[in-house]
Amino acid sequence: MDNKEKVITAFKESEEPLNATKVSQISGVDKKEVDKIMKELKKDETIISPKRCYWTLK
């Protein structure tokens, strides 16, 4: 499983919106890498923000 899949899985398994730090802790992926992946996911509109700095799957 690559890092992008790990990040998406972290969002799928969470019942609440997550920030990058929490995603990093859950997925075991470095926070800088999580930031890059989340930037891609935001651009694709795979994740949306229900409140500031927190994200969830669309």
N, C-alpha and C positions, 0 to 999 in steps of 0.2 A: 504494500500500500504506500503510495507516495504521500508527501506532506499535504498536498491539496485535499486528497481524500480524507486524511486524518482530521483536517480542520473542518471539513463538511460533516464528518461523522460526529465531531464534538458538538456542532450546532444541532444535528439531528437528535442526539441523545439528551440534550439539555431541554428542560421544560421552561426555562426563562431566558431572556436575552443575555448575551455574553459580551464582555469587552475583550480586547486582544490579550490581555494578561491572563484572564480566565481560560480563554481558548488555548493559550500556550500551556497552561498547567494541565488541562484535561488531555490535550492531544500529545503532549511531550515534544512538541515542535518549538524551536527557538522563537522568541517573541519577534525578532526582526523578520524572520521568515514568515511568521503569522501575519505581520503587518503587510508584507508584500502580497501574500495570498488573499487577504481580506480586501486589499485595494482592487485586485482583479475581480473578486466576487462582487464587489460594489459596482464596478463598471458593467459587469454582465447582468446586474440586478438579480443575482442569485440570493443575496442577503439584503435586508432592508433594516432601517433603524427606527424602532418604535419610540426610543428616547435617546437623548444625546449620549454618544460614545458607547452605546450598547446596540448589538446587532442580532438578528435572528433570520432564519431562512424565510424566503418569500412564500 
